[in-house]
Amino acid sequence: MKVLSLDQALKLWGLAIVSAGLLYASGYLVDYLTASTTTSLALRWLGVVVAVVSVVPWLVFIAWTLSAVDEYHRHVVLVGTALAFVGELLVHIGFNVMQDARLLSWSTHLQEIPIAMIVWLIGVGAAAFYFRLRL
């Protein structure tokens, strides 16, 4: 891993804290803006925009972190991200089939962000384990 200056490290940690807090708080704001059917169409669209835009700082944090690591770790993370994409696809297919088979209620929903984070950690962990064994 490359060495970061104290100033860069503080900015990176600050962005991590702000983006995680924004992800957490935006869930409440989105629920408030979109939960009621009597809410105006403009406010419901605002809720959709807030939900999408609140993820952007987290993606910036991930991109900045990737730029701060060496080539080996960057390769491990990118392969792990590809594995996580496939894993996320399998989770969604399995969830939809469970609903179709009436094993789960139609009102049951996946929590997208926690599922994506867990599957991503598993994918990166599997890639790191694979490349560690390969060496």
MDTraj code that builds the backbone (N, CA, C; nanometers):
import mdtraj as md
import numpy as np

residues = "MET LYS VAL LEU SER LEU ASP GLN ALA LEU LYS LEU TRP GLY LEU ALA ILE VAL SER ALA GLY LEU LEU TYR ALA SER GLY TYR LEU VAL ASP TYR LEU THR ALA SER THR THR THR SER LEU ALA LEU ARG TRP LEU GLY VAL VAL VAL ALA VAL VAL SER VAL VAL PRO TRP LEU VAL PHE ILE ALA TRP THR LEU SER ALA VAL ASP GLU TYR HIS ARG HIS VAL VAL LEU VAL GLY THR ALA LEU ALA PHE VAL GLY GLU LEU LEU VAL HIS ILE GLY PHE ASN VAL MET GLN ASP ALA ARG LEU LEU SER TRP SER THR HIS LEU GLN GLU ILE PRO ILE ALA MET ILE VAL TRP LEU ILE GLY VAL GLY ALA ALA ALA PHE TYR PHE ARG LEU ARG LEU".split()
xyz = np.array([
    [0.0841, -0.1176, 0.0000],
    [0.0000, 0.0000, 0.0000],
    [0.0884, 0.1236, 0.0000],
    [0.0475, 0.2226, -0.0756],
    [0.1226, 0.3466, -0.0802],
    [0.1107, 0.4192, 0.0539],
    [0.2108, 0.4983, 0.0836],
    [0.2084, 0.5778, 0.2065],
    [0.1311, 0.7064, 0.1789],
    [0.0357, 0.7362, 0.2658],
    [-0.0427, 0.8587, 0.2538],
    [0.0101, 0.9617, 0.3513],
    [0.0050, 1.0862, 0.3097],
    [0.0403, 1.1919, 0.4038],
    [-0.0712, 1.2035, 0.5070],
    [-0.0404, 1.2655, 0.6189],
    [-0.1405, 1.2823, 0.7241],
    [-0.2605, 1.3599, 0.6718],
    [-0.2349, 1.4614, 0.5903],
    [-0.3432, 1.5424, 0.5354],
    [-0.4343, 1.4574, 0.4455],
    [-0.3743, 1.3736, 0.3597],
    [-0.4546, 1.2868, 0.2732],
    [-0.5328, 1.1845, 0.3544],
    [-0.4688, 1.1263, 0.4554],
    [-0.5354, 1.0266, 0.5383],
    [-0.6537, 1.0868, 0.6131],
    [-0.6369, 1.2087, 0.6657],
    [-0.7470, 1.2746, 0.7363],
    [-0.8625, 1.3061, 0.6419],
    [-0.8297, 1.3493, 0.5197],
    [-0.9350, 1.3751, 0.4213],
    [-1.0089, 1.2464, 0.3855],
    [-0.9334, 1.1379, 0.3700],
    [-0.9938, 1.0100, 0.3352],
    [-1.0855, 0.9610, 0.4473],
    [-1.0395, 0.9695, 0.5720],
    [-1.1226, 0.9274, 0.6848],
    [-1.2432, 1.0194, 0.7018],
    [-1.2226, 1.1482, 0.6793],
    [-1.3352, 1.2418, 0.6864],
    [-1.4413, 1.2090, 0.5834],
    [-1.3974, 1.1790, 0.4598],
    [-1.4920, 1.1418, 0.3550],
    [-1.5638, 1.0116, 0.3902],
    [-1.4918, 0.9168, 0.4495],
    [-1.5539, 0.7895, 0.4890],
    [-1.6621, 0.8128, 0.5936],
    [-1.6329, 0.8950, 0.6920],
    [-1.7302, 0.9215, 0.7985],
    [-1.8508, 0.9968, 0.7440],
    [-1.8259, 1.0995, 0.6621],
    [-1.9355, 1.1783, 0.6059],
    [-2.0215, 1.0923, 0.5134],
    [-1.9578, 1.0110, 0.4290],
    [-2.0362, 0.9306, 0.3345],
    [-2.1167, 0.8223, 0.4065],
    [-2.0601, 0.7611, 0.5095],
    [-2.1357, 0.6615, 0.5855],
    [-2.2525, 0.7269, 0.6584],
    [-2.2302, 0.8436, 0.7174],
    [-2.3383, 0.9164, 0.7842],
    [-2.4467, 0.9586, 0.6866],
    [-2.4047, 1.0009, 0.5678],
    [-2.5020, 1.0409, 0.4662],
    [-2.5855, 0.9211, 0.4201],
    [-2.5219, 0.8063, 0.4029],
    [-2.5968, 0.6861, 0.3660],
    [-2.7001, 0.6518, 0.4725],
    [-2.6592, 0.6616, 0.5985],
    [-2.7495, 0.6293, 0.7092],
    [-2.8656, 0.7289, 0.7170],
    [-2.8335, 0.8586, 0.7138],
    [-2.9366, 0.9609, 0.7294],
    [-3.0284, 0.9700, 0.6081],
    [-2.9748, 0.9441, 0.4904],
    [-3.0582, 0.9562, 0.3711],
    [-3.1698, 0.8523, 0.3691],
    [-3.1485, 0.7390, 0.4322],
    [-3.2551, 0.6389, 0.4395],
    [-3.3785, 0.6928, 0.5084],
    [-3.3575, 0.7648, 0.6181],
    [-3.4709, 0.8238, 0.6894],
    [-3.5390, 0.9323, 0.6060],
    [-3.4571, 1.0147, 0.5393],
    [-3.5136, 1.1216, 0.4577],
    [-3.5915, 1.0637, 0.3388],
    [-3.5362, 0.9621, 0.2755],
    [-3.6045, 0.8991, 0.1621],
    [-3.7352, 0.8358, 0.2075],
    [-3.7341, 0.7675, 0.3214],
    [-3.8587, 0.7091, 0.3727],
    [-3.9626, 0.8166, 0.3992],
    [-3.9194, 0.9283, 0.4567],
    [-4.0113, 1.0382, 0.4860],
    [-4.0705, 1.0956, 0.3576],
    [-3.9866, 1.1083, 0.2534],
    [-4.0328, 1.1698, 0.1291],
    [-4.1156, 1.0762, 0.0419],
    [-4.0957, 0.9458, 0.0542],
    [-4.1618, 0.8543, -0.0394],
    [-4.2653, 0.7620, 0.0232],
    [-4.2738, 0.7555, 0.1544],
    [-4.3595, 0.6550, 0.2181],
    [-4.5083, 0.6809, 0.1997],
    [-4.5491, 0.8031, 0.2034],
    [-4.6913, 0.8341, 0.1968],
    [-4.7378, 0.8471, 0.0520],
    [-4.8521, 0.7904, 0.0227],
    [-4.9082, 0.8036, -0.1122],
    [-4.9712, 0.9408, -0.1337],
    [-4.9921, 1.0147, -0.0242],
    [-5.0504, 1.1484, -0.0379],
    [-4.9440, 1.2550, -0.0614],
    [-4.8167, 1.2165, -0.0545],
    [-4.7086, 1.3112, -0.0812],
    [-4.7128, 1.3499, -0.2279],
    [-4.6772, 1.4739, -0.2568],
    [-4.6827, 1.5205, -0.3951],
    [-4.5816, 1.4451, -0.4816],
    [-4.6071, 1.4460, -0.6095],
    [-4.5206, 1.3770, -0.7042],
    [-4.3797, 1.4362, -0.7023],
    [-4.3697, 1.5675, -0.6875],
    [-4.2382, 1.6328, -0.6840],
    [-4.1567, 1.5866, -0.5625],
    [-4.2216, 1.5734, -0.4472],
    [-4.1494, 1.5268, -0.3283],
    [-4.1080, 1.3806, -0.3403],
    [-4.1910, 1.2998, -0.4049],
    [-4.1521, 1.1593, -0.4249],
    [-4.0333, 1.1500, -0.5193],
    [-4.0318, 1.2341, -0.6244],
    [-3.9158, 1.2372, -0.7135],
    [-3.7922, 1.2890, -0.6403],
    [-3.8107, 1.3847, -0.5519],
    [-3.6995, 1.4335, -0.4713],
    [-3.6427, 1.3206, -0.3844],
    [-3.7299, 1.2359, -0.3318],
    [-3.6851, 1.1205, -0.2548],
    [-3.6009, 1.0249, -0.3382],
    [-3.6398, 1.0048, -0.4631],
    [-3.5621, 0.9190, -0.5527],
    [-3.4251, 0.9807, -0.5785],
    [-3.4215, 1.1104, -0.6040],
    [-3.2941, 1.1794, -0.6288],
    [-3.2043, 1.1720, -0.5058],
    [-3.2610, 1.1926, -0.3878],
    [-3.1822, 1.1851, -0.2637],
    [-3.1240, 1.0451, -0.2468],
    [-3.2030, 0.9419, -0.2760],
    [-3.1561, 0.8040, -0.2616],
    [-3.0383, 0.7758, -0.3541],
    [-3.0448, 0.8260, -0.4760],
    [-2.9374, 0.8006, -0.5724],
    [-2.8149, 0.8854, -0.5407],
    [-2.8342, 1.0119, -0.5116],
    [-2.7207, 1.1029, -0.4887],
    [-2.6487, 1.0705, -0.3578],
    [-2.7182, 1.0147, -0.2603],
    [-2.6541, 0.9862, -0.1314],
    [-2.5475, 0.8771, -0.1420],
    [-2.5498, 0.7989, -0.2486],
    [-2.4506, 0.6933, -0.2671],
    [-2.3220, 0.7481, -0.3309],
    [-2.3287, 0.8620, -0.3966],
    [-2.2148, 0.9172, -0.4702],
    [-2.0925, 0.9410, -0.3808],
    [-2.1039, 1.0020, -0.2616],
    [-1.9842, 1.0184, -0.1787],
    [-1.9180, 0.8860, -0.1401],
    [-1.9977, 0.7822, -0.1189],
    [-1.9414, 0.6506, -0.0873],
    [-1.8630, 0.5960, -0.2071],
    [-1.9160, 0.6158, -0.3287],
    [-1.8452, 0.5713, -0.4484],
    [-1.7169, 0.6513, -0.4690],
    [-1.7197, 0.7795, -0.4377],
    [-1.5981, 0.8622, -0.4449],
    [-1.4951, 0.8110, -0.3445],
    [-1.5393, 0.7749, -0.2252],
    [-1.4489, 0.7194, -0.1248],
    [-1.3845, 0.5906, -0.1753],
    [-1.4623, 0.5028, -0.2364],
    [-1.4082, 0.3773, -0.2887],
    [-1.3067, 0.4055, -0.3998],
    [-1.3402, 0.4960, -0.4910],
    [-1.2476, 0.5294, -0.5999],
    [-1.1189, 0.5911, -0.5459],
    [-1.1295, 0.6786, -0.4477],
    [-1.0123, 0.7422, -0.3892],
    [-0.9259, 0.6388, -0.3169],
    [-0.9896, 0.5467, -0.2478],
    [-0.9160, 0.4410, -0.1801],
    [-0.8437, 0.3527, -0.2813],
    [-0.9101, 0.3204, -0.3930],
    [-0.8451, 0.2404, -0.4963],
    [-0.7238, 0.3108, -0.5547],
    [-0.7308, 0.4424, -0.5669],
    [-0.6166, 0.5158, -0.6217],
    [-0.5008, 0.5225, -0.5232],
    [-0.5262, 0.4928, -0.3959],
    [-0.4225, 0.5030, -0.2928],
    [-0.3505, 0.3715, -0.2660],
    [-0.3908, 0.2629, -0.3323],
    [-0.3272, 0.1332, -0.3071],
    [-0.2352, 0.0966, -0.4234],
    [-0.1476, -0.0006, -0.3997],
    [-0.0559, -0.0423, -0.5050],
    [-0.1264, -0.1343, -0.6049],
    [-0.0525, -0.1749, -0.7075],
    [-0.1113, -0.2508, -0.8178],
    [-0.1664, -0.3870, -0.7737],
    [-0.0995, -0.4553, -0.6827],
    [-0.1452, -0.5867, -0.6362],
    [-0.2793, -0.5743, -0.5658],
    [-0.2903, -0.4814, -0.4712],
    [-0.4160, -0.4651, -0.3974],
    [-0.5278, -0.4134, -0.4881],
    [-0.4921, -0.3281, -0.5835],
    [-0.5922, -0.2799, -0.6789],
    [-0.6474, -0.3974, -0.7594],
    [-0.5605, -0.4885, -0.8009],
    [-0.6033, -0.6061, -0.8762],
    [-0.6945, -0.6943, -0.7910],
    [-0.6584, -0.7159, -0.6661],
    [-0.7401, -0.7978, -0.5760],
    [-0.8790, -0.7356, -0.5589],
    [-0.8839, -0.6051, -0.5391],
    [-1.0130, -0.5376, -0.5178],
    [-1.0982, -0.5415, -0.6445],
    [-1.0365, -0.5216, -0.7602],
    [-1.1150, -0.5236, -0.8837],
    [-1.1673, -0.6644, -0.9155],
    [-1.0866, -0.7678, -0.8933],
    [-1.1359, -0.9046, -0.9129],
    [-1.2450, -0.9352, -0.8100],
    [-1.2252, -0.8918, -0.6857],
    [-1.3270, -0.9117, -0.5826],
    [-1.4561, -0.8396, -0.6148],
    [-1.4468, -0.7229, -0.6747],
    [-1.5663, -0.6488, -0.7144],
    [-1.6400, -0.7220, -0.8257],
    [-1.5662, -0.7809, -0.9194],
    [-1.6297, -0.8604, -1.0252],
    [-1.6998, -0.9827, -0.9657],
    [-1.6346, -1.0484, -0.8701],
    [-1.6986, -1.1618, -0.8022],
    [-1.8239, -1.1168, -0.7276],
    [-1.8169, -1.0005, -0.6647],
    [-1.9321, -0.9488, -0.5905],
    [-2.0483, -0.9165, -0.6843],
    [-2.0184, -0.8683, -0.8040],
    [-2.1239, -0.8410, -0.9012],
    [-2.1993, -0.9694, -0.9342],
    [-2.1250, -1.0764, -0.9589],
    [-2.1881, -1.2058, -0.9874],
    [-2.2648, -1.2549, -0.8641],
    [-2.2060, -1.2405, -0.7462],
    [-2.2729, -1.2818, -0.6235],
    [-2.4010, -1.2040, -0.5992],
    [-2.3973, -1.0748, -0.6255],
    [-2.5174, -0.9915, -0.6088],
    [-2.6271, -1.0349, -0.7052],
    [-2.5893, -1.0680, -0.8282],
    [-2.6846, -1.1179, -0.9263],
    [-2.7488, -1.2476, -0.8769],
    [-2.6684, -1.3383, -0.8228],
    [-2.7213, -1.4645, -0.7715],
    [-2.8135, -1.4437, -0.6516],
    [-2.7789, -1.3496, -0.5645],
    [-2.8650, -1.3194, -0.4498],
    [-3.0009, -1.2687, -0.4971],
    [-3.0011, -1.1784, -0.5957],
    [-3.1279, -1.1242, -0.6451],
    [-3.2112, -1.2298, -0.7166],
    [-3.1465, -1.3139, -0.7956],
    [-3.2210, -1.4212, -0.8624],
    [-3.2812, -1.5152, -0.7579],
    [-3.2016, -1.5545, -0.6599],
    [-3.2523, -1.6420, -0.5547],
    [-3.3661, -1.5793, -0.4778],
    [-3.3551, -1.4505, -0.4463],
    [-3.4607, -1.3810, -0.3732],
    [-3.5901, -1.3769, -0.4548],
    [-3.5781, -1.3434, -0.5835],
    [-3.6976, -1.3363, -0.6682],
    [-3.7631, -1.4729, -0.6842],
    [-3.6843, -1.5779, -0.6983],
    [-3.7411, -1.7117, -0.7108],
    [-3.8070, -1.7536, -0.5791],
    [-3.7485, -1.7168, -0.4653],
    [-3.8112, -1.7476, -0.3363],
    [-3.9458, -1.6777, -0.3234],
    [-3.9565, -1.5544, -0.3743],
    [-4.0858, -1.4866, -0.3729],
    [-4.1842, -1.5539, -0.4678],
    [-4.1377, -1.5935, -0.5870],
    [-4.2261, -1.6612, -0.6831],
    [-4.2753, -1.7949, -0.6294],
    [-4.1890, -1.8646, -0.5533],
    [-4.2268, -1.9937, -0.4960],
    [-4.3055, -1.9775, -0.3664],
    [-4.3330, -1.8531, -0.3289],
    [-4.4071, -1.8188, -0.2078],
    [-4.3385, -1.8669, -0.0800],
    [-4.2049, -1.8736, -0.0865],
    [-4.1275, -1.9005, 0.0350],
    [-4.1102, -1.7723, 0.1154],
    [-4.1180, -1.6594, 0.0457],
    [-4.1128, -1.5271, 0.1086],
    [-4.2354, -1.4483, 0.0655],
    [-4.2777, -1.3597, 0.1508],
    [-4.3932, -1.2759, 0.1199],
    [-4.3564, -1.1749, 0.0103],
    [-4.4579, -1.1351, -0.0676],
    [-4.4357, -1.0338, -0.1702],
    [-4.3970, -0.9001, -0.1086],
    [-4.4342, -0.8789, 0.0159],
    [-4.4019, -0.7508, 0.0802],
    [-4.2599, -0.7484, 0.1373],
    [-4.1890, -0.8619, 0.1304],
    [-4.0515, -0.8674, 0.1793],
    [-3.9585, -0.8041, 0.0759],
    [-3.8656, -0.7209, 0.1236],
    [-3.7713, -0.6539, 0.0337],
    [-3.6289, -0.6769, 0.0821],
    [-3.5366, -0.6823, -0.0128],
    [-3.3947, -0.6894, 0.0217],
    [-3.3461, -0.5512, 0.0643],
    [-3.2618, -0.5468, 0.1633],
    [-3.1958, -0.4220, 0.2010],
    [-3.0725, -0.4087, 0.1117],
    [-3.0810, -0.3276, 0.0090],
    [-2.9806, -0.3242, -0.0977],
    [-2.8393, -0.2923, -0.0489],
    [-2.8231, -0.1863, 0.0265],
    [-2.6886, -0.1433, 0.0665],
    [-2.6206, -0.2462, 0.1573],
    [-2.6851, -0.2945, 0.2642],
    [-2.6165, -0.3948, 0.3465],
    [-2.5842, -0.5231, 0.2697],
    [-2.6761, -0.5690, 0.1839],
    [-2.6501, -0.6892, 0.1054],
    [-2.5324, -0.6657, 0.0121],
    [-2.5304, -0.5500, -0.0549],
    [-2.4202, -0.5195, -0.1469],
    [-2.2870, -0.5124, -0.0726],
    [-2.2859, -0.4514, 0.0455],
    [-2.1615, -0.4410, 0.1219],
    [-2.1126, -0.5785, 0.1672],
    [-2.2033, -0.6621, 0.2140],
    [-2.1641, -0.7960, 0.2608],
    [-2.1133, -0.8803, 0.1444],
    [-2.1846, -0.8779, 0.0321],
    [-2.1418, -0.9562, -0.0846],
    [-2.0089, -0.9032, -0.1370],
    [-1.9889, -0.7711, -0.1342],
    [-1.8621, -0.7135, -0.1790],
    [-1.7475, -0.7576, -0.0882],
    [-1.7696, -0.7558, 0.0433],
    [-1.6652, -0.8015, 0.1357],
    [-1.6318, -0.9487, 0.1124],
    [-1.7336, -1.0304, 0.0874],
    [-1.7092, -1.1722, 0.0591],
    [-1.6312, -1.1876, -0.0713],
    [-1.6673, -1.1105, -0.1731],
    [-1.5971, -1.1179, -0.3014],
    [-1.4523, -1.0761, -0.2905],
    [-1.4255, -0.9653, -0.2231],
    [-1.2879, -0.9184, -0.2059],
    [-1.2100, -1.0152, -0.1170],
    [-1.2747, -1.0674, -0.0134],
    [-1.2085, -1.1662, 0.0724],
    [-1.1728, -1.2926, -0.0041],
    [-1.2642, -1.3397, -0.0898],
    [-1.2371, -1.4591, -0.1706],
    [-1.1237, -1.4335, -0.2692],
    [-1.1221, -1.3151, -0.3299],
    [-1.0135, -1.2820, -0.4230],
    [-0.8804, -1.2729, -0.3502],
    [-0.8793, -1.2104, -0.2329],
    [-0.7556, -1.2001, -0.1554],
    [-0.7063, -1.3380, -0.1145],
    [-0.7970, -1.4244, -0.0726],
    [-0.7606, -1.5603, -0.0342],
    [-0.7047, -1.6363, -0.1538],
    [-0.7706, -1.6227, -0.2693],
    [-0.7247, -1.6903, -0.3904],
    [-0.5847, -1.6444, -0.4298],
    [-0.5639, -1.5128, -0.4349],
    [-0.4327, -1.4626, -0.4754],
    [-0.3259, -1.4925, -0.3717],
    [-0.3626, -1.5015, -0.2455],
    [-0.2656, -1.5373, -0.1401],
    [-0.2233, -1.6826, -0.1575],
    [-0.3183, -1.7713, -0.1894],
    [-0.2847, -1.9123, -0.2100],
    [-0.2049, -1.9338, -0.3380],
    [-0.2336, -1.8533, -0.4373],
    [-0.1679, -1.8658, -0.5666],
    [-0.0213, -1.8292, -0.5602],
    [0.0128, -1.7387, -0.4707],
    [0.1532, -1.6983, -0.4579],
    [0.2239, -1.8064, -0.3839],
])
top = md.Topology()
chain = top.add_chain()
for i, resn in enumerate(residues, 1):
    res = top.add_residue(resn, chain, resSeq=i)
    for name in ("N", "CA", "C"):
        top.add_atom(name, md.element.get_by_symbol(name[0]), res)
traj = md.Trajectory(xyz[None], top)
